[in-house]
Amino acid sequence: MRILLTSAGTATCVNLIKYLKKLGDYVVATDINAIGYTAGSLLADKFYQVPLATEKNFVEKLNEIILLENIELLIPINDIEVYTCSKDINKIRCQCIVPNISTIEEIRDKYVCSCKMKNIGIYVPEILSVDNVSIKRILRDRISVGSKGIVFLEIGEKCGDFLEKDKFLQRCIEDGKEYTVDILADGKGEPIYIVPRERLEIKSGLATKVRISEDTLLIAFAKAILQKYKLPGFSNIQFIKDRYDKYWFIEINYRFSGCGGATLAVCPDYLMKFKEIASGTLHECSLNARVGWGSVVTRYYEEIVYEESIY
């Protein structure tokens, strides 16, 4: 299959390039940086520099590449790119599996999404309408990417005026273990894989060591959320487990996970099933077929050299 990926500078894109090429796919990558200034630009079969997803001609530029390279499937990588592609899905000249824009609008607002989770019985850290300096808290942006914009507040530390439309305050879950649930769903949002992984080691905000966990409770929570939100293709849901083994909802991400390569490493059919969804050849299959439950997956850095001509 001929596949176009965005954000070649991210570990997410590099992971997908690596595993798609193992399957024999022709992979084209894009990024806002020039060739050689991201690892993904050198690992892909072809690379193109494109504007930011917030620019008006982003989708137009992708379509030029799609037609030039005979692309069959577009996989946008970061949140803003997924959002833009969903908004302009009818303009994209190849298959692109993303949630509809109304679903994304609700999920990307972390305050609204957290309130919806409470309504379906998922545990959510208490949302505070008034500051409470007697407990630890986190101040969050309503719309943000990953952990960006989060401020941790200790006992006695005032957060100031947080009652802004773009922020909200939550009780902090102390000494918790973080979990990400990687999800692959068909075109109707029915899950094919629901794979929880525990974050064992984090460096600079990124998981570098994880354990693949067949946690039936997390899988059940994910199924309940997928009944509320139809999320075709890739998505992931983050939870934190407290000292009493209670799981608390953090957020939903409507994209492939930053450490999703760990799931690809232990699920040999994961990307093949995704391609079958895209091509319309997916047959009925059981949930979580061939998963390496209990595996510990570690990540490492690797150098790649671009020999730039300097005049």
LUMBA-629558 format. One record per residue: residue number from 1; x, z, y of N, C-alpha, C, O in turn; residue in three letters. Coordinates in steps of 0.05 Angstrom, whole numbers, m for minus. Atoms other than C-alpha are relative to their C-alpha. Layout:
LUMBA-629558
NODE  nr    n_X    n_Z    n_Y   ca_X   ca_Z   ca_Y    c_X    c_Z    c_Y    o_X    o_Z    o_Y rest
NODE NUM      X      Z      Y      X      Z      Y      X      Z      Y      X      Z      Y  ALA
...
***
This chain:
LUMBA-629558
NODE  nr    n_X    n_Z    n_Y   ca_X   ca_Z   ca_Y    c_X    c_Z    c_Y    o_X    o_Z    o_Y rest
NODE   1     17      0    m24      0      0      0     18      0     25     39     12     25  MET
NODE   2    m14      1    m26     23    m14     72    m12     21     18    m35     19     26  ARG
NODE   3     10    m24    m13     17     51    110     14      5     27     39      2     28  ILE
NODE   4    m11     m6    m26     27     70    184     m3     30      5    m25     41      3  LEU
NODE   5      0    m28     m7     47    141    203      9      4     29     25    m12     39  LEU
NODE   6     m8     m6    m27     53    171    272     19     24      0     24     36    m21  THR
NODE   7    m16    m24     m4     98    226    300     23      2    m20     26     22    m35  SER
NODE   8    m23      2     19    161    206    261     20     23      5     37     28    m12  ALA
NODE   9    m19    m21     m6    198    264    294     m8     27    m13      7     46    m10  GLY
NODE  10      9    m25     11    159    317    256      7      2    m30     10    m18    m44  THR
NODE  11     m4     m5     29    174    349    188    m23    m10    m16    m20    m18    m39  ALA
NODE  12     24      9     13    103    331    170      2    m29     m7     m3    m37    m30  THR
NODE  13     m3     29      4    116    257    178     22     m6    m19     19    m23    m37  CYS
NODE  14    m23      5     18    184    260    143     m8      5    m29     m1    m10    m46  VAL
NODE  15     10     m6     27    151    293     83    m17    m22    m12    m13    m30    m35  ASN
NODE  16     18     21     10     98    240     78     15    m26     m5     10    m40    m25  LEU
NODE  17    m17     23      4    149    184     86     14      2    m27     13    m17    m43  ILE
NODE  18    m16     m4     24    191    213     30    m18     m4    m25    m10    m17    m44  LYS
NODE  19     17      1     24    133    221    m20    m14    m27     m3    m19    m36    m25  TYR
NODE  20     13     26      2     98    156     m2     20    m22    m10     12    m39    m26  LEU
NODE  21    m20     20     10    162    116    m13      7      4    m29     13    m15    m43  LYS
NODE  22     m3     m5     29    170    150    m81    m22    m15    m16    m18    m23    m39  LYS
NODE  23     22     14     13    103    118    m97      2    m30      3    m15    m45     m8  LEU
NODE  24     m4     29     m3    129     50    m76    m14    m12     24    m16    m37     25  GLY
NODE  25     15     10    m23     90     44    m11     19    m10     22     42     m1     24  ASP
NODE  26    m14      9    m24    114      5     50     m9     16     23    m32     16     30  TYR
NODE  27      7    m20    m20    117     56    106     11     m8     27     35    m12     30  VAL
NODE  28     m8      5    m28    118     41    180     m6     26     16    m26     39     12  VAL
NODE  29      2    m25    m16    129    100    228      1     m6     30     13    m25     39  ALA
NODE  30     m1      2    m29    118    110    302      7     27     12      5     47      0  THR
NODE  31     m6    m24    m14    141    160    353      3     m7     30      6    m30     37  ASP
NODE  32     m5      5    m29    147    169    429     29     m3      6     36    m14     27  ILE
NODE  33    m29      3     m3    223    172    420      9    m26    m11     m4    m39    m28  ASN
NODE  34    m12     25      9    267    112    409     11      2    m29     15     25    m38  ALA
NODE  35    m11      0     26    294     92    341     27     15     m1     43     12     18  ILE
NODE  36    m25    m15      2    350    137    317     m1     28     11     16     45      6  GLY
NODE  37      2    m26    m13    326    197    357    m20     18    m15    m26     40     m6  TYR
NODE  38     15    m16     18    281    222    301      8     m8    m28     15    m31    m33  THR
NODE  39     m7      6     28    296    227    226    m19    m20    m12    m11    m38    m27  ALA
NODE  40     20     17     12    231    193    208      3    m29      8     m4    m47     m8  GLY
NODE  41     m4     28     m8    249    131    248     20    m15    m17     19    m39    m19  SER
NODE  42    m21     12     17    308    119    201     m8      0    m29      3    m15    m45  LEU
NODE  43      8     m2     28    273    138    136    m22    m20     m7    m25    m28    m30  LEU
NODE  44     21     19      4    214     91    145     11    m29     m5     34    m34      2  ALA
NODE  45     m8     28      4    216     17    125      1    m15     27     17    m33     30  ASP
NODE  46      1     12    m27    200     m2    198     m8     21     20    m23     40     13  LYS
NODE  47      7    m20    m21    195     36    263     m7    m13     26      4    m34     33  PHE
NODE  48      8     10    m26    161     25    329     m3     24     19    m13     45     12  TYR
NODE  49      4    m20    m20    163     66    393    m27     m4     13    m34    m27     20  GLN
NODE  50     27      2    m11     93     81    421     m4     20     22     12     39     25  VAL
NODE  51      6    m20    m20     63    118    480    m13     25    m11    m20     26    m35  PRO
NODE  52     14    m25      8     34    188    477    m29     m6     m7    m41    m25      3  LEU
NODE  53     28      4      8    m34    195    444    m19      5     23    m43     m3     21  ALA
NODE  54     17     m4    m24    m61    217    512     m1    m24     18    m17    m25     37  THR
NODE  55      0     24    m16    m44    150    542    m23    m19     m8    m30    m20    m32  GLU
NODE  56     23     18      5   m100     98    548      6    m22    m20    m12    m31    m35  LYS
NODE  57     m7     23     17    m62     45    509     11      8    m27     23     m8    m42  ASN
NODE  58    m11     m9     26    m44     88    448    m12    m15    m23      2    m26    m40  PHE
NODE  59     13     14     22    m96     59    401      5    m30      1      9    m43    m20  VAL
NODE  60     m6     28     m3    m84    m10    429     27     m7    m12     31    m27    m26  GLU
NODE  61    m27      4     11    m10     m4    412      0      2    m30     13    m13    m44  LYS
NODE  62      2     m3     29    m26     21    342    m12    m25    m13     m3    m34    m34  LEU
NODE  63     13     24     11    m71    m39    331     19    m24      0     18    m40    m18  ASN
NODE  64    m20     21      0    m15    m86    351     18      2    m24     24    m18    m37  GLU
NODE  65    m17     m4     24     28    m55    297    m15     m5    m26     m4    m17    m44  ILE
NODE  66     16      4     24    m28    m55    247     m3    m29     m7      0    m37    m30  ILE
NODE  67      3     29      5    m39   m130    255     27    m13     m6     28    m30    m24  LEU
NODE  68    m27     11      5     36   m146    258     10      6    m28     23    m11    m40  LEU
NODE  69    m12     m9     26     53   m106    195    m21     m1    m23    m15      8    m45  GLU
NODE  70     21      1     20    m12   m119    157     m6     27    m12     m8     30    m37  ASN
NODE  71      4    m28      9    m25    m44    153    m28      3    m12    m48     m8     m1  ILE
NODE  72     25     m6     13    m79    m21    106    m11     28      6    m35     32      5  GLU
NODE  73      8    m28     m4    m80     53    122     16     13     22     41     12     22  LEU
NODE  74    m13    m15    m22    m65     93    185     m3     30     m5    m26     39    m11  LEU
NODE  75      1    m29      3    m47    167    178     10     13     26     35     15     30  ILE
NODE  76    m10    m15    m23    m44    203    246      9     28     m7     m3     40    m25  PRO
NODE  77    m13    m25      9     m1    265    242     m7     24     16    m16     44      5  ILE
NODE  78      6    m25    m15    m11    313    300    m28      2     10    m43    m18     10  ASN
NODE  79     28     m6     m8    m75    344    327    m11    m20     20    m33    m30     17  ASP
NODE  80      9     17    m21    m79    302    389     m4    m29     m9    m22    m43     m1  ILE
NODE  81      2     27     11    m67    237    351    m25     m2    m17    m39    m22    m16  GLU
NODE  82     24      0     17   m121    255    300    m25     m1     18    m44    m16     13  VAL
NODE  83     22     m1    m19   m168    272    358     m6    m27     12    m28    m36     14  TYR
NODE  84      3     26    m13   m155    206    393    m10    m21    m19    m27    m37    m13  THR
NODE  85      8     20     20   m162    165    329    m29      4     m8    m44    m15    m12  CYS
NODE  86     27     m6      6   m227    200    313    m19    m10     22    m40    m22     16  SER
NODE  87     16      8    m23   m254    187    382     m3    m31      2    m24    m41     10  LYS
NODE  88      0     29     m2   m235    113    378      0    m13    m28     11    m35    m32  ASP
NODE  89     m1      9     27   m246    104    303    m10    m28     m4      0    m43    m21  ILE
NODE  90     12     27      3   m288     41    311     18    m22     11     14    m46      6  ASN
NODE  91    m19     20    m11   m230      7    348     24     m4    m18     38    m24    m15  LYS
NODE  92    m24      2     17   m178     19    294     m3    m21    m21    m24    m23    m34  ILE
NODE  93      2     24     16   m164    m44    254      8      3    m29     15    m16    m42  ARG
NODE  94     m6     m4     28   m150    m12    187    m14     26     m8    m27     39      8  CYS
NODE  95     12    m25      9   m173     47    144     14     23     13     39     24     15  GLN
NODE  96    m11    m25    m12   m163    115    177    m20     22     m6    m42     22      3  CYS
NODE  97     18    m21     10   m192    177    144      3     26     16     23     41     12  ILE
NODE  98     m1    m24    m17   m206    231    196    m28     11      2    m47     m4     m1  VAL
NODE  99     27    m10     m5   m265    278    210    m13    m13     24      1    m25     41  PRO
NODE 100     14     12    m23   m318    254    258      6     17     25     13     40     23  ASN
NODE 101     m9    m13    m25   m307    272    331    m16     25      6     m5     44     18  ILE
NODE 102     16    m25     m5   m364    323    335     11     24    m16     11     46     m6  SER
NODE 103    m12    m21     16   m333    362    278     26     10     12     31     34     14  THR
NODE 104    m25     m7    m12   m265    360    310     m4     16     26     11     35     31  ILE
NODE 105      5    m14    m26   m293    382    378     m6     29     m5      3     47     10  GLU
NODE 106      7    m28      6   m321    445    345     23     15    m11     27     38     m5  GLU
NODE 107    m22    m14     13   m260    461    303     23      5     19     36     26     17  ILE
NODE 108    m23     m2    m17   m208    450    357     m3     23     20     17     34     30  ARG
NODE 109      4    m24    m17   m240    505    399      1     24    m19    m19     30    m33  ASP
NODE 110     m5    m22     20   m212    565    360    m20     23      4    m27     37    m15  LYS
NODE 111     20    m21     m5   m262    613    393    m26     m8    m13    m38      8    m28  TYR
NODE 112     25      9     11   m323    572    374      2     m1    m31    m16      8    m44  VAL
NODE 113     m4      2     29   m295    559    304      0     27    m13    m12     31    m34  CYS
NODE 114     m1    m27     11   m281    633    292    m28     12     m1    m35     25    m20  SER
NODE 115     28    m10      0   m353    650    312    m16    m12    m22    m33      1    m34  CYS
NODE 116     15     14     21   m380    598    264      8     11    m27     m9     13    m45  LYS
NODE 117     m9    m11     25   m337    627    208    m14     27     m6    m22     32    m29  MET
NODE 118     14    m25      3   m369    695    219    m28     m4    m10    m39     11    m26  LYS
NODE 119     27      6      7   m437    664    212     m4     m9    m29    m26     m7    m40  ASN
NODE 120      3      9     28   m422    637    142     13     21    m19     17     15    m43  ILE
NODE 121     m9    m21     17   m393    703    117     30      1     m4     39     16    m22  GLY
NODE 122    m29     m2      2   m318    691    126     10     22     19      1     23     42  ILE
NODE 123    m10    m22    m16   m280    751    152     17    m11     23     35    m27     18  TYR
NODE 124    m14      8    m23   m254    740    223      9     24     16     m7     43     20  VAL
NODE 125     m9    m23    m16   m210    789    263    m18      3     24    m26    m16     37  PRO
NODE 126     19     m7    m22   m254    824    315      8    m15     26     30    m13     35  GLU
NODE 127     m3     13    m26   m263    783    378     m9     20     21    m31     30     21  ILE
NODE 128      5    m21    m20   m259    830    438    m10    m12     26      2    m31     37  LEU
NODE 129     10      9    m27   m301    819    501     12     18     22     12     10     45  SER
NODE 130    m13    m18    m19   m266    878    534     26      9    m13     28     14    m37  VAL
NODE 131    m27     m7     10   m192    896    527     m1     29    m11    m14     46      0  ASP
NODE 132     m2    m27     13   m176    956    482     29      6     m5     41     m4    m25  ASN
NODE 133    m29     m5      2   m105    982    492      7     19    m22     31     24    m26  VAL
NODE 134     m6    m19     21   m112   1031    435      6    m14    m27     13     m1    m46  SER
NODE 135     m6     15     25   m102    975    383     19    m23      7     21    m30     31  ILE
NODE 136    m15     24     m4    m55    917    374    m18    m24      1    m38    m26    m14  LYS
NODE 137     18     23     m4    m85    851    397     17    m26      2     41    m25      5  ARG
NODE 138    m13     26     m6    m69    777    402    m18    m15     21    m42    m16     18  ILE
NODE 139     13     17    m20    m87    734    463      5    m29     m8     28    m37    m11  LEU
NODE 140     m2     28     10   m101    662    442    m12    m20     19    m32    m14     33  ARG
NODE 141     12     23    m14   m113    596    476    m23    m11    m18    m20    m12    m42  ASP
NODE 142     22     10     16   m180    568    454      7    m27    m12     m1    m33    m35  ARG
NODE 143     m9     26     11   m149    499    445     31      0      1     42      0     23  ILE
NODE 144    m29      1      1    m77    497    422      9    m11    m27     m8    m16    m45  SER
NODE 145    m11     10     25    m31    472    366     16     22    m13     35     33     m1  VAL
NODE 146    m15    m20     15     m7    521    313      0     27     14    m21     36     24  GLY
NODE 147     m2    m27    m12     19    587    342      6     m2     30     11     19     42  SER
NODE 148     m5      2    m29     31    559    412    m21     14     16    m45     12     11  LYS
NODE 149     18    m13    m18      1    600    467     m9     28     m9    m24     41      5  GLY
NODE 150      8    m26     10     m8    663    424     18     22     12     43     19     12  ILE
NODE 151    m15    m23    m11     13    729    458     m8     25    m16    m31     31    m17  VAL
NODE 152      5    m24     15     20    792    416      2     24     19     22     27     34  PHE
NODE 153      2    m23    m18      0    856    453      1     26    m16    m15     30    m33  LEU
NODE 154     m3    m25     13     24    924    431    m19     21     10    m32     17     31  GLU
NODE 155     17    m22     m9    m15    989    436     10     10     27     34     14     31  ILE
NODE 156     m7     m9    m27    m17   1011    509      7    m23     19      8    m18     43  GLY
NODE 157     m7     23    m17      2    942    534    m25    m15     10    m42    m23     m7  GLU
NODE 158     24     13    m11    m50    912    581      4    m31      0     26    m41      4  LYS
NODE 159     m2     30      1    m66    838    576     m8    m13     26     m7    m37     29  CYS
NODE 160      8     11    m26    m91    830    647    m27    m13     m3    m44     m6    m20  GLY
NODE 161     25     14     m1   m149    784    662     m1    m22    m21      9    m44    m15  ASP
NODE 162      0     20     21   m161    748    596    m27    m15     m1    m30    m34    m16  PHE
NODE 163     26     12      2   m234    731    608     m1    m27     15    m17    m31     34  LEU
NODE 164     m1     27    m10   m218    659    624    m14    m18    m21    m15    m11    m44  GLU
NODE 165     14     17     18   m256    601    593     19    m12    m21     10    m22    m42  LYS
NODE 166    m18     13     19   m193    576    558     16     20    m17     35     12    m31  ASP
NODE 167    m14    m20     16   m170    642    526    m20     19    m13    m43     22     m4  LYS
NODE 168     16    m22     11   m198    697    480     19     20    m14     42     14    m20  PHE
NODE 169    m16    m22      9   m174    763    453    m11      9    m28    m35     12    m31  LEU
NODE 170      8     m9     26   m174    786    380     17     24     m9     40     28      0  GLN
NODE 171    m15    m21     12   m154    848    341     23    m12    m17     18    m33    m31  ARG
NODE 172    m23      9     15    m85    838    309     m1     12    m29     m4     36    m32  CYS
NODE 173     m2     m9     27    m82    842    233     29      7     m6     46    m10     m7  ILE
NODE 174    m28    m10      2    m20    885    222     11     m3    m29     m3      0    m48  GLU
NODE 175    m15      1     25     32    875    167    m13    m19    m20    m14    m14    m44  ASP
NODE 176     15     18     18     m7    816    139     18    m21    m12     39    m29     m1  GLY
NODE 177    m13     22     13     15    762     91    m16    m26      7    m40    m26      5  LYS
NODE 178     13     24     m9      0    692    116     m3    m21    m23     16    m24    m39  GLU
NODE 179      6     21     20    m31    638     72    m11    m25     14    m25    m24     33  TYR
NODE 180     12     25     m8    m45    565     83    m13    m13    m24     m1    m13    m46  THR
NODE 181     13     13     22    m95    528     40     m1    m30      7    m15    m39     25  VAL
NODE 182     m1     29     m3    m79    454     35    m24    m13    m14    m31     m6    m36  ASP
NODE 183     25     12     10   m141    410     25      2    m30      1     11    m42     21  ILE
NODE 184      4     28      1   m152    339      4    m29     m5     m8    m38      5    m29  LEU
NODE 185     28      5      6   m224    315      6     m6    m30      1      8    m45     14  ALA
NODE 186      7     29      1   m258    248     m8    m14     m8     27    m16      8     45  ASP
NODE 187     11     10    m25   m292    206     45    m25     14      9    m33     13     32  GLY
NODE 188     23    m16     m7   m354    250     43      6     29      5    m12     45     11  LYS
NODE 189     m8    m28     m4   m314    314     50     m1     18    m24      1     42    m22  GLY
NODE 190      1    m15     24   m320    335    m22     29      5    m10     45    m14    m12  GLU
NODE 191    m28     m6      6   m255    371    m43     10    m11    m27     m4    m10    m47  PRO
NODE 192    m14      9     24   m207    342    m94     23     20     m6     28     26    m29  ILE
NODE 193    m20    m21      2   m151    392    m81     m5     22     20    m11     16     44  TYR
NODE 194      1    m23    m18   m155    462    m52     23     18    m10     21     32    m30  ILE
NODE 195    m25    m13     10    m84    491    m59     10     21     19     22     14     40  VAL
NODE 196    m11    m21    m17    m68    559    m29     30      4     m4     41      0    m26  PRO
NODE 197    m28     m7      2      4    577    m14      6     23     18     m3     24     41  ARG
NODE 198     m8    m23    m15     34    642      9     26     m5     15     45    m16      3  GLU
NODE 199    m25      4    m15     86    640     64     19     23     m5     13     46      3  ARG
NODE 200    m19    m21      7    146    679     38     22      3     21     33     25     24  LEU
NODE 201    m21      0    m20    195    661     93     m6    m19     23    m15    m41     18  GLU
NODE 202      7     16    m24    186    636    164     24      0     18     35     21     24  ILE
NODE 203    m21      2    m19    240    610    211     m9    m17     23    m19    m40     19  LYS
NODE 204      8     15    m24    225    589    282    m29     m9     m2    m36    m31      8  SER
NODE 205     28      6      2    151    591    266     m8    m19    m23    m32    m24    m27  GLY
NODE 206      6     18     22    157    544    206      6     13    m27     25     27    m30  LEU
NODE 207     m4    m11     27    149    563    133     23    m14    m13     23    m39    m15  ALA
NODE 208    m23     12     15    214    552     95      0      7    m29     16     m4    m45  THR
NODE 209      2     m8     28    195    586     30    m29      8     m5    m39     25      9  LYS
NODE 210     28     m6      6    125    588     m1     m4      3    m30     12     m7    m46  VAL
NODE 211      8     m2     28     92    606    m67    m28    m12     m3    m47     m6     12  ARG
NODE 212     25     13      5     36    562    m94    m17     20    m17    m10     28    m39  ILE
NODE 213     16    m22     11    m20    612   m111    m28     m9     m8    m43    m19      8  SER
NODE 214     27      6     10    m81    600   m155    m19     23      6    m28     38    m12  GLU
NODE 215     16    m22    m10   m121    649   m113    m30     m8      0    m38    m24     18  ASP
NODE 216     28     10      3   m194    641   m134    m17      8     24    m36     m6     31  THR
NODE 217     16     m8    m24   m220    680    m73      5    m19     23    m13    m27     37  LEU
NODE 218     m6     19    m21   m183    635    m24    m12    m27     m5    m22    m40     13  LEU
NODE 219     12     26      7   m207    574    m61    m30      1      5    m42    m19     15  ILE
NODE 220     28     m3     m5   m278    600    m57     m6      0     30    m26    m12     39  ALA
NODE 221      3      0    m29   m271    614     18      2    m29     11    m14    m37     28  PHE
NODE 222     m4     28     m9   m245    543     28    m24    m17     m7    m33    m34     10  ALA
NODE 223     24     15      8   m304    514    m11    m23      6     19    m38    m12     27  LYS
NODE 224     21     m8    m18   m352    553     34      3    m13     27    m16    m22     39  ALA
NODE 225     m6     12    m26   m318    527     97     m5    m30     m2    m15    m42     18  ILE
NODE 226      4     28      3   m320    456     70    m30     m8     m3    m38    m31      2  LEU
NODE 227     29      5      0   m396    463     61     m9      0     29    m28    m15     36  GLN
NODE 228      7     m1    m29   m400    479    136     11    m24     15     m3    m37     30  LYS
NODE 229    m13     22    m14   m350    427    159      9    m21    m20     24    m15    m38  TYR
NODE 230     m9     22     17   m341    360    125     26    m11     11     27    m21     33  LYS
NODE 231    m27      6     m9   m267    346    129     13    m21    m19     29    m13    m36  LEU
NODE 232    m11     20     18   m250    280     94     30     m3      5     41      2     26  PRO
NODE 233    m29      4     m2   m177    266     79     15     27      0      8     45    m15  GLY
NODE 234    m17    m24      0   m124    319     96    m11     20     20    m21     14     42  PHE
NODE 235      5    m22    m19   m138    387    127     14     24    m12     23     24    m35  SER
NODE 236    m10    m25     10   m113    458    120    m13     23     15    m20     21     38  ASN
NODE 237     13    m24    m11   m141    527    132     20     23     m3     32     27    m24  ILE
NODE 238    m19    m22      1    m99    588    150    m15     27      0    m35     31     14  GLN
NODE 239     11    m27      3   m114    660    130     23     20      2     47     13      0  PHE
NODE 240    m20    m22      1    m78    727    135    m13     22    m17    m36     29    m14  ILE
NODE 241     10    m22     18    m85    782     81     12     26     10     36     29     13  LYS
NODE 242     m9    m26    m10    m82    854    105     10     18    m22     10     10    m45  ASP
NODE 243    m11    m19     20    m54    915     70    m20      8    m21    m13     20    m42  ARG
NODE 244     21     m7     19   m121    925     35     m9    m25    m16    m30    m24    m29  TYR
NODE 245      5     24     15   m119    855      5    m25    m15      9    m38    m29     m7  ASP
NODE 246     23     14    m11   m174    830     50     10    m24     16     28    m22     32  LYS
NODE 247     m8     24    m13   m169    758     75    m15     m4     26    m40     m1     27  TYR
NODE 248     12      5    m27   m181    742    149      6    m28      8     28    m38      5  TRP
NODE 249     m3     27     m9   m192    673    177     17     m2     26     14     14     44  PHE
NODE 250    m16      5    m24   m142    646    228    m10    m25     14    m19    m25     36  ILE
NODE 251      9     25    m12   m158    573    239     m1    m23    m20      9    m20    m42  GLU
NODE 252      1     25     16   m174    504    211     16    m21     15     14    m24     39  ILE
NODE 253    m14     22    m12   m127    446    223    m10    m26    m14     m9    m28    m38  ASN
NODE 254     12     25     11   m157    376    214     22    m21     m3     19    m44      7  TYR
NODE 255    m23     19      4    m91    343    193     16     10    m24     11     32    m35  ARG
NODE 256    m18     m8     21    m37    345    140     17     23     11     25     23     34  PHE
NODE 257    m14    m24     m9      0    411    142     30     m5      5     42    m22     m8  SER
NODE 258    m28      1     m6     70    421    171     17      5    m24     39     m6    m27  GLY
NODE 259    m15     m6     25     93    450    104    m15    m12    m24    m12     m3    m46  CYS
NODE 260     15     12     21     47    405     64     17    m13    m22      8    m18    m44  GLY
NODE 261    m19     11     20    108    376     29      3     18    m24      8      8    m46  GLY
NODE 262     m1    m19     22    109    439    m13    m22     m5    m20    m18     m4    m44  ALA
NODE 263     22      6     17     41    421    m40      4    m27    m14     m2    m30    m38  THR
NODE 264     m6     25     12     62    349    m52     20      3    m23     19    m11    m43  LEU
NODE 265    m21     m3     20    122    374    m91    m11     11    m27      1      6    m48  ALA
NODE 266     11    m12     25     78    411   m142    m26    m13     m9    m38     m4    m29  VAL
NODE 267     25     14      7     17    364   m143      6    m30     m2      3    m44     18  CYS
NODE 268    m10     27      2     42    297   m170    m22    m22      6    m15    m44     12  PRO
NODE 269     21     19     m5    m26    263   m161    m13      1     28    m30    m15     34  ASP
NODE 270     13     m6    m26    m42    288    m91     m2    m25     18    m24    m32     27  TYR
NODE 271      1     24    m17    m22    226    m51    m12    m24    m13    m25    m40      0  LEU
NODE 272     13     22     15    m45    178   m105    m30      2      4    m43    m18      8  MET
NODE 273     29     m4     m4   m115    208    m99     m8     m7     28    m29    m18     33  LYS
NODE 274      6      6    m28   m112    202    m24     m1    m31      4    m19    m41     18  PHE
NODE 275     m1     29     m2    m94    128    m30    m25    m12    m14    m36    m32     m5  LYS
NODE 276     24     10     13   m151    118    m79    m25      4     17    m43    m12     17  GLU
NODE 277     22     m5    m19   m199    149    m28      0    m22     21    m21    m34     27  ILE
NODE 278     m2     20    m22   m173    101     25     m7    m28    m10    m19    m44      5  ALA
NODE 279      5     27     10   m179     40    m20    m27     m3    m14    m35    m24    m22  SER
NODE 280     26      1     12   m247     59    m48      0     m1    m31    m19    m10    m43  GLY
NODE 281     m3      2     29   m221     63   m120      0     28    m14      6     30    m38  THR
NODE 282      0    m27     12   m228    139   m131    m22      3    m20    m46     m3    m14  LEU
NODE 283     20     m6     20   m263    157   m195     m5     30     m1     10     45     11  HIS
NODE 284      7    m28      2   m296    223   m210     24     16    m13     34      7    m33  GLU
NODE 285    m23    m15     10   m242    276   m220     m5     30      3    m21     38     20  CYS
NODE 286      3    m29     m1   m236    351   m231     16     11     24     36     m1     32  SER
NODE 287    m14    m13    m22   m215    398   m175     27     10     m9     30     22    m31  LEU
NODE 288    m26    m11      4   m141    415   m172     13     m9    m27     23      8    m42  ASN
NODE 289    m13     10     24   m116    371   m229     30      0      3     40     m9     23  ALA
NODE 290    m29      0      1    m43    381   m247     13     12     25     26     m1     40  ARG
NODE 291    m13    m16    m21    m21    435   m198     20     19    m12     14     32    m32  VAL
NODE 292    m20    m18     10     43    474   m209     m4     28     10     12     38     27  GLY
NODE 293      6    m27    m10     12    542   m198     23     19     m6     36     18    m27  TRP
NODE 294    m21    m20      3     61    599   m188     28    m10      9     47      6     10  GLY
NODE 295    m26     10     m8    117    553   m164      8     11     27     m9     16     45  SER
NODE 296    m11     m7    m26    162    576   m107     15    m25     10     32    m36     m3  VAL
NODE 297    m11     24    m12    181    519    m61     16      7     25      5     21     43  VAL
NODE 298    m17     m6    m24    239    524    m11      7    m26     14      8    m48      2  THR
NODE 299     m6     24    m16    256    476     45     29      3     11     39     25     14  ARG
NODE 300    m26      0    m12    323    456     74      3    m23     19    m12    m42     19  TYR
NODE 301     m6     21    m20    352    414    130     20    m20    m12     36    m13    m29  TYR
NODE 302    m19     21      9    388    348    117      6    m18     24    m11    m25     40  GLU
NODE 303     m9     16    m23    429    307    166     m4    m30     m6     m2    m39    m29  GLU
NODE 304      2     29      2    417    233    179     13    m11     25      8     m1     47  ILE
NODE 305    m17     10    m22    463    192    224    m11    m27      9    m16    m45     m7  VAL
NODE 306      6     26    m13    443    136    272     24     m9     16     33      4     34  TYR
NODE 307    m24     11    m14    502     94    294     m8    m17     23    m11    m41     22  GLU
NODE 308      9     13    m25    481     78    364     24    m14     14     46     m3     16  GLU
NODE 309    m21     15    m15    521     25    401      1     10     28    m19     11     42  SER
NODE 310     m4    m11    m27    550     53    465     18    m20     15     40    m26      6  ILE
NODE 311    m16     19    m15    574      4    518      9     12     27     22     m1     43  TYR
***
